[in-house]
Every structure is written in structure tokens, then in C-alpha cells.
Amino acid sequence: MKETGTQQNKRKSVLAAFMVPHPPMIVPDIGRGSEAQIAETIRAYEKTAEEIASLAPETIVITSPHALMYADYFSISSGKNARGSFAAFGAGQVRFEENYDTELVDEICRLADACDFPAGILGDREKKLDHGTMVPLWFIRRVYGEGRIVRIGLSGLPLSDHYRLGMMIRDAAERLGRRIVFVASGDLSHKLQDYGPYGFAPEGPEYDARIMDVCGRAAFGELLEFDEAFCEKAAECGHRSFTIMAGALDGMAVKTEVLAHQDVTGVGYGVCSFYPESADDGRHFLADYLKKQRISMEEKCASADVFVQLARASLECYIKTGRMLSHPGHLPDELEKKRAGAFVSIHEHGRLRGCIGTIYPTEKTLADEIIQNAVSAASRDPRFAPIEEEELPYLEIHVDVMGEPEDISSEKELDVRRYGVIVSAGSRRGLLLPDLDGVDTVEQQVAIARQKAGIRAEEPVHLQRFEVIRHT
């Protein structure tokens, strides 16, 4: 089949993409000989730099976990140029001065603004280049001195938004006719060996094996399916960077090569190359992922109990009409006649999107409690922007009905799976529900509750525990 003009531009705009690590020790002025233990990674990096030089891109787009990062916004570095050095690693003599592709930055920002996507140059406070950007440049600039750069930070937003940003970067390059190379900077797991700087976790080797397999097959849709709690336990720092890169290759057949994978320092370093070939309608991974998510949520909605159905109806009514749901009739007696505190938790694409609740009842019935708290979780959780109507098909909702809190004398009386905890110090009070993903120990549970309340670790606290009945 003959390619359309758009497909040809897509192939020409993104010349290639590379997944690379950023250990400062790989630079000889920093490693001072210790870099010899990752010689395989160095050889792969040198090959990558040579390939980039042979492509002669006009612009090198670099995504870095160590660029400015916000929970709900992608920061794109602004200005005409930036400087940096490895002074923080004892090698201030290794310096960089890079020019930004301001036209491409402006076009990415314009596309983001047009669809109200949270990316741009707002809040760009850190002007110096970070080491996640400079390590790749150290190799590239030894063999290729041309080309401007675009530097982009990651965010705490869902992986699907990272993929969407990659698609937007590619679209911006196409519109300008810009020939770009994409460099996804990021280490793999930091918990691969007991002797490593971050210790060992079983999720570490599992993550490395899985990510190298996925990238070795260019099975980019699977990047979106990594569980956030699993990634956190593996202590990886590159997954979001790789996912943005994957978005830039959406809809394209890709020739991939694994150039290296090492874990001798306790941290995983992976190097892969990706060359787009022809258009491939079977590789629109974000669209496929969102379709699967919608079907999954529809199935969960159909099997949800009346508590969750009530919460969903409440937030949908408010988001669509701006009005509170009228109290429905013919509800079970527990909802109509009982009074209790309740928490409504909302997740989207596996990430918390809102959670608001009451420890003690504040409404006439439990049904009213759920109706009010569902709206609050969707629109008044200060940690998140209000939920928009287009998000509704992807929301997973849980309702936790509170049991009566009871005083306890020590953390020994807690169990993270069975009990939630309330910590109090004067008027400050923090609560954490039981059986949460990523909270595996009592120490973690209490520490998070302290943090939520602004209570320091050394301050004495009053402890309470409670049970919940969880509805899904």
C-alpha cells in the first residue's frame, strides 16, 4: 500500500529513538576508572551516539526524570539556550552549553493548549541542564555537534498522558517538517543487588527483565499496563520517559535492537534503538489501551454493588449537570436507615484521582453520606484538578464504610490489611485507609498518616485504628 503524505512525514520527522541510562559515573572525569565495570553500556552508548551522528537530526528531543517534574504538568524547558556542568559530581570542568529549538517548543505548547493538555513552559524554574540530560549529551556531542535540543520533564500524571505527550511531540515535528531524534533518558530498577546503593527488592529484577523484553519487541502497548505500585517498588526512574518516547512512534512499524543491559552496580542500565519504518494501523497502542480500559470499566460497573453504583451516579450527575443527585428511593435499609462515615476513592488508569471521606457521619443517612463524598472526591480533593466529563468512562470507584475508631496503645495493635489508622497530635489529624496498594508495613502506614497531618516523625501521637467494609 502506498504511503500518504502524512505517513511519509511521520517517518521522516522521527528519524529514530533511543532508550539510554544516565549514570554520572559513566563519564570518565566522574567515574575515575570505576566506569570500566559498565564497559558494555559504554560501548552501546558510543554506538548510539554514532548512529545519531549519521542521522544528522535538526533537533534532539530528550526526556529526563531529573528535569523539572510536577505532579500534574509536563514542564518543557524554555528560553533560547541552557548551560550545565557535572560540578555536583566533582567534575565541574565538564560543561555544556546547548541551544533550544524554540520553534518546536512553541509548536508543542500550541498543540497542548489547543486540547487543554497539561504541558508547556509555565513554571520552568530550573534553567541549568540536569544530569539525565547531560549524560546522553556527553556521548552525543563527542561525535555530533549539530542540532538544537528540546528538554522535557516527566510528571505524576498517568502513563497514558505520557504516551499522549509523545504523540504530540511527533505531531509538532511533523507540522514544522523538523527531523528529530528522540532520546529517552532513564535508568531501570535501582533495587537489583543487596550491595547496591538502594538495596534489593524482588520487583527490581522482575522490572528489568520485563522492560527489556517489552522494549526488545517494541511492544509499546505493554508499557501502559505496568502497575504503578510495582514500578514504585522496583524503584525505576525511566518508565515514564520510555512511554513518552513510545508515543512519538505511535502507529509506526519499528525496527528495534537491544544494545546492552547491565545491573552490576545494583542499578539497571538498558540501551535500545528504535527505527520507525512504515505506517502500521495495528500499532495505535493508546487507542487500544483506552478501548480496553473502557470495556473493563463497563464490566466493573455492571457488577458493582449498590454502594458503588450510588457513588458513581452521584459524581456523574454532578459532573454532567452541576447539580447534586436527588436521594433515590428503594435503597437497602443499610443505606436508608444507617448513619456512618464513608470514604469514596476514585482511580483512573490505576492512579488515585480523588479520595474524600468522613470519619464520623455528617448526613442523615449513609446514602446521603456517599452522595456528598462522591461529589467531594471528584471535585474538591485539593490534590487534584476536578474530574472532567471525558474521564468518566475510565474511573474505578470504591466506597469504604467506616467502623467506629478505637484507641490503641501502640503500633503493635495495627495490621495494614485489616485496620486503617488515625494519628493525632493536638488539632492535627491524619488518616489512612487499610489494605492500600504500596502500603505494606505498619511503619509505612503510620508515616504516611503523619505526613498527611503535618506531624513530624519525632512528635508523640495518639493512635486509633478502625475497620472498613469495602465496596467495589
C-alpha positions in Angstrom: 0.0 0.0 0.0 1.3 3.4 -0.9 2.0 5.8 2.0 0.1 9.0 2.3 2.0 12.3 2.6 1.2 12.4 6.3 2.6 8.9 6.8 5.8 9.9 4.9 6.2 13.0 7.0 5.7 10.9 10.1 8.5 8.6 9.0 10.8 11.5 8.1 10.2 13.6 11.2 11.1 11.0 13.8 14.3 9.5 12.4 15.0 7.2 15.4 14.5 6.9 19.1 16.9 5.6 21.7 16.4 4.3 25.3 19.5 5.2 27.4 20.6 5.4 31.0 22.2 8.3 32.8 24.7 7.1 35.5 27.1 10.0 36.1 29.9 7.5 36.8 29.9 6.6 33.1 31.7 9.9 32.4 35.4 9.3 33.0 36.0 12.6 34.8 33.4 11.4 37.4 34.0 7.6 37.3 37.8 7.9 37.5 38.2 4.3 36.4 35.1 2.8 38.0 33.2 3.2 34.7 35.1 0.2 33.4 32.7 -2.1 35.2 29.9 -0.9 32.8 32.0 -1.2 29.6 29.2 -3.0 27.8 26.9 0.0 28.5 29.6 2.4 27.3 30.1 0.6 24.0 26.3 0.6 23.4 26.2 4.3 24.2 29.0 5.1 21.8 27.2 3.1 19.1 24.0 5.1 19.8 25.9 8.4 19.5 27.5 7.3 16.2 24.0 6.4 14.9 22.6 9.8 15.9 25.5 11.5 14.2 24.9 9.5 11.0 21.2 10.6 11.1 22.2 14.3 11.4 19.0 15.4 13.2 18.0 19.0 13.3 16.7 18.6 16.8 17.4 16.1 19.6 14.4 15.7 22.0 15.5 14.5 25.4 13.1 13.4 28.1 14.7 13.3 31.6 13.5 12.1 35.0 15.8 14.7 36.5 14.4 17.7 34.6 11.8 19.7 36.4 8.9 17.4 37.4 5.4 18.3 38.6 2.6 16.1 39.8 0.1 17.3 37.2 2.1 19.1 34.5 4.8 18.4 31.9 7.5 21.0 32.1 9.2 21.9 28.8 12.4 23.9 29.2 12.1 27.5 27.9 14.4 30.2 26.6 16.9 30.1 23.8 19.7 28.2 25.5 20.9 26.5 28.7 24.1 25.6 30.4 25.1 22.9 32.8 28.1 21.0 34.3 28.9 18.0 36.4 30.0 20.1 39.3 27.6 18.3 41.6 29.6 15.1 40.8 33.0 16.7 41.3 33.7 17.3 37.6 32.8 21.0 37.1 35.3 21.1 34.2 32.8 19.0 32.1 30.5 21.7 30.8 27.6 22.0 28.3 26.0 24.9 26.5 23.0 23.9 24.4 20.6 25.9 22.2 16.9 25.1 22.4 14.7 24.6 19.4 12.3 27.4 20.3 10.1 26.9 17.3 9.5 23.2 18.1 8.9 24.1 21.8 6.4 26.7 20.7 4.6 24.3 18.5 4.3 21.6 21.2 2.9 24.2 23.6 0.4 25.4 20.9 -0.8 21.9 20.4 -1.1 21.3 24.1 -3.0 24.5 24.7 -5.4 23.7 21.8 -6.5 20.5 23.5 -6.1 21.7 27.1 -3.3 19.2 27.7 -1.1 20.0 30.8 2.2 20.7 29.1 4.2 23.8 28.5 6.8 26.2 29.7 4.9 27.5 32.7 6.8 27.0 36.0 10.1 26.4 34.2 12.3 27.4 37.2 15.3 25.2 36.7 17.4 26.7 33.9 20.5 24.5 34.4 20.8 21.3 32.5 20.3 18.2 34.6 22.4 15.1 34.6 19.7 13.0 33.0 20.1 15.3 30.0 23.9 15.8 30.2 24.9 12.2 30.3 23.4 11.4 26.9 24.7 14.7 25.5 28.2 13.8 26.7 28.3 10.9 24.3 26.4 12.6 21.5 28.5 15.8 21.5 31.8 13.9 21.2 30.7 12.8 17.6 27.9 15.2 16.7 28.0 18.9 17.4 25.0 20.0 15.4 21.3 20.2 16.2 19.4 22.0 18.9 17.7 20.3 21.7 14.3 20.1 23.4 14.3 19.1 27.1 11.2 17.7 28.7 10.4 16.7 32.2 8.2 13.9 33.4 5.1 14.2 35.6 2.9 12.3 38.1 0.1 12.0 35.6 -1.0 8.6 34.2 1.2 6.7 31.8 -1.5 7.3 29.1 -0.8 11.0 29.4 2.9 10.4 28.9 2.2 8.4 25.8 -0.1 11.2 24.5 2.6 13.8 25.0 4.9 11.7 22.8 2.3 11.7 20.1 2.0 15.5 20.5 5.8 15.9 20.2 5.8 13.9 17.0 2.8 15.9 15.6 4.6 19.2 16.3 7.7 17.9 14.5 5.6 16.9 11.5 3.9 20.3 11.3 7.3 22.0 11.2 8.9 19.4 9.0 11.5 19.0 11.7 13.8 16.0 11.5 14.2 14.8 15.1 15.8 12.1 17.1 14.2 11.1 20.4 16.4 10.2 23.4 14.5 8.7 26.3 16.8 9.1 29.3 16.2 6.8 32.3 17.7 4.1 34.5 15.9 0.9 35.1 15.4 -0.6 38.6 17.6 0.8 41.4 17.0 -2.3 43.6 18.8 -5.1 41.8 21.5 -6.1 44.3 21.9 -6.2 48.0 25.2 -4.4 47.7 23.7 -1.6 45.6 23.1 1.9 46.9 19.4 1.2 47.3 19.4 -2.4 48.4 17.4 -5.2 46.9 13.7 -5.8 46.2 12.3 -8.8 44.2 10.4 -6.4 42.0 13.8 -5.0 40.8 15.0 -7.9 38.6 11.4 -8.6 37.6 11.0 -5.0 36.3 14.3 -5.1 34.4 13.5 -8.4 32.7 10.1 -7.2 31.8 11.1 -3.8 30.5 13.9 -5.2 28.4 11.6 -7.8 26.9 8.9 -5.2 26.1 11.4 -2.8 24.5 13.2 -5.6 22.7 9.9 -6.4 21.0 8.9 -2.8 20.7 5.6 -3.9 22.3 4.9 -0.4 23.4 1.3 -1.0 24.4 2.6 -3.1 27.3 4.3 0.0 28.7 0.9 1.4 29.6 0.0 -1.8 31.5 2.8 -1.7 34.1 1.2 -1.3 37.6 2.3 2.0 39.3 2.8 0.3 42.7 5.0 -2.4 41.0 7.1 0.3 39.3 7.5 2.2 42.6 8.7 -1.0 44.5 11.2 -1.6 41.7 12.4 2.0 42.1 12.8 2.6 38.4 13.2 6.2 37.1 12.9 5.8 33.3 9.5 4.2 32.7 7.6 7.5 32.0 10.5 8.7 29.8 10.3 5.5 27.7 6.5 5.8 27.5 6.7 9.4 26.1 9.2 8.0 23.5 6.8 5.2 22.6 4.1 7.8 21.9 6.3 9.5 19.4 6.4 6.2 17.5 2.7 5.5 17.7 1.2 4.0 14.5 4.6 3.0 13.1 6.2 -0.3 12.5 9.5 -0.2 14.4 12.8 -2.0 13.9 14.3 -2.4 17.4 17.7 -3.6 18.7 18.7 -4.3 22.3 22.3 -2.9 22.5 23.0 -3.6 26.2 21.6 -4.4 29.6 23.7 -4.4 32.8 23.0 -4.5 36.5 26.5 -4.8 38.0 26.1 -1.7 40.2 22.7 -2.6 41.6 21.1 -0.2 39.2 19.8 -1.4 35.8 21.1 0.3 32.6 19.4 -0.5 29.4 20.2 0.7 25.9 17.9 0.1 22.9 17.5 1.6 19.5 14.2 2.1 17.6 13.9 2.9 13.9 10.4 3.7 12.5 9.7 2.1 9.2 6.3 2.1 7.6 2.9 3.2 9.0 1.1 0.3 10.8 -2.5 0.7 11.8 -2.1 -2.2 14.3 0.3 -0.1 16.5 -2.0 2.6 17.7 -1.4 1.5 21.3 -3.0 4.3 23.2 -6.3 3.9 21.4 -6.2 0.2 22.0 -5.4 0.7 25.7 -8.2 3.2 26.2 -10.7 0.9 24.5 -9.6 -2.0 26.8 -10.0 0.3 29.8 -13.5 1.4 28.8 -14.6 -2.2 28.3 -13.0 -3.2 31.7 -14.8 -0.3 33.5 -18.1 -1.1 31.9 -17.8 -4.7 33.2 -16.9 -3.5 36.6 -19.8 -1.0 36.6 -22.2 -3.8 35.7 -21.1 -5.9 38.6 -20.7 -3.2 41.2 -22.8 -3.3 44.3 -25.4 -0.6 45.1 -23.0 1.4 47.3 -20.6 1.9 44.3 -23.5 2.5 41.9 -24.8 5.2 44.1 -21.4 6.9 44.3 -21.0 6.7 40.5 -24.4 8.1 39.9 -23.7 11.0 42.3 -20.5 12.1 40.7 -21.7 11.6 37.2 -24.8 13.7 37.9 -22.7 16.5 39.4 -20.0 16.5 36.7 -22.6 16.4 33.8 -25.2 18.8 35.3 -23.5 20.7 38.1 -26.4 19.5 40.4 -26.4 17.1 43.4 -28.1 13.8 42.8 -31.6 13.6 44.4 -31.8 11.0 47.0 -33.0 7.9 45.2 -35.8 5.7 46.7 -35.9 2.0 47.2 -32.4 1.6 48.6 -31.4 -1.1 51.0 -32.1 -0.4 54.7 -28.4 -0.1 55.4 -28.2 2.9 53.1 -31.6 4.4 54.1 -31.6 3.9 57.8 -27.9 3.6 58.9 -25.6 6.6 59.6 -21.8 6.1 59.2 -18.7 7.8 58.0 -17.7 6.8 54.4 -14.8 7.3 52.1 -15.1 7.4 48.3 -11.9 6.6 46.4 -11.6 7.2 42.6 -8.9 5.8 40.5 -8.1 6.4 36.8 -5.7 4.2 34.8 -4.5 2.7 38.0 -3.7 6.0 39.8 -5.6 7.8 42.5 -7.7 10.5 41.1 -9.6 11.7 44.2 -10.4 10.5 47.7 -12.6 12.3 50.3 -14.4 10.9 53.3 -15.8 11.4 56.7 -14.7 9.5 59.8 -18.0 10.1 61.6 -21.4 10.6 60.0 -22.4 14.1 59.0 -25.5 13.4 57.0 -29.0 11.9 57.8 -28.3 8.6 56.1 -25.4 6.6 54.8 -26.8 7.1 51.3 -26.5 10.9 51.7 -23.0 10.5 53.1 -21.9 8.6 50.0 -23.6 11.1 47.6 -21.9 14.1 49.3 -18.5 12.4 49.5 -18.5 11.1 45.9 -19.0 14.7 44.7 -16.3 15.9 47.0 -13.8 13.2 45.8 -14.5 14.1 42.2 -14.4 17.9 42.5 -12.9 19.1 45.8 -9.9 17.0 46.6 -7.2 19.7 46.9 -4.5 17.3 45.5 -6.2 17.0 42.1 -8.0 19.1 39.5 -11.7 18.4 39.3 -12.7 15.4 37.2 -13.9 16.2 33.6 -16.7 14.5 31.8 -14.4 12.8 29.3 -12.7 11.0 32.2 -15.9 9.2 33.4 -15.6 6.0 31.3 -12.2 5.3 32.9 -13.0 5.8 36.5 -12.8 3.0 39.1 -14.7 3.7 42.3 -14.5 2.2 45.8 -16.6 3.0 48.8 -15.3 2.3 52.3 -17.9 2.4 55.1 -16.2 3.3 58.3 -16.3 1.3 61.5 -16.1 3.0 64.9 -12.5 4.1 65.6 -10.9 2.6 68.7 -8.0 3.8 70.8 -4.8 1.7 70.8 -1.6 2.0 72.8 1.0 1.1 70.2 1.6 0.3 66.6 1.8 -3.4 67.5 -2.0 -3.4 67.5 -2.2 -2.4 63.9 -2.4 -4.6 60.8 -2.2 -2.8 57.4 -4.5 -5.2 55.7 -7.2 -5.2 58.4 -7.1 -1.8 60.1 -6.9 1.8 59.0 -5.1 4.2 61.3 -5.7 7.7 62.6 -2.8 9.6 64.1 -3.5 12.8 66.2 -1.3 15.4 67.7 -3.4 18.3 69.2 -5.7 19.6 66.4 -3.7 17.8 63.7 -5.1 14.5 62.5 -4.1 12.2 59.7 -6.0 9.1 58.4 -5.0 6.3 56.1 -7.4 3.5 55.0 -6.4 -0.1 55.3 -5.3 -2.5 52.5 -3.9 0.1 50.1 -1.5 -0.8 47.2 2.1 0.1 48.0 1.5 0.3 51.8 2.9 -3.0 53.1 4.0 -2.3 56.6 2.6 -0.6 59.7 5.6 1.7 59.7 4.7 3.0 56.2 1.1 3.3 57.2 1.8 5.5 60.2 4.4 7.5 58.5 2.0 8.4 55.6 -0.7 9.3 58.1 1.8 11.5 60.0 2.8 13.2 56.7 -0.8 13.9 55.8 -1.4 15.6 59.1 1.9 17.5 59.1 3.1 15.7 62.2 6.9 15.2 62.5 8.3 11.7 62.9 9.6 12.5 66.4 6.4 14.0 67.7 4.3 11.8 70.1 0.9 10.9 68.7 -2.4 9.4 69.8 -3.2 6.3 67.8 -6.6 4.9 66.8 -7.5 2.0 64.5 -10.7 1.3 62.6 -12.0 -1.3 60.2 -13.9 -0.7 57.0 -16.4 -2.5 54.8 -15.1 -2.0 51.3 -17.5 -1.9 48.4 -16.3 -2.3 44.8 
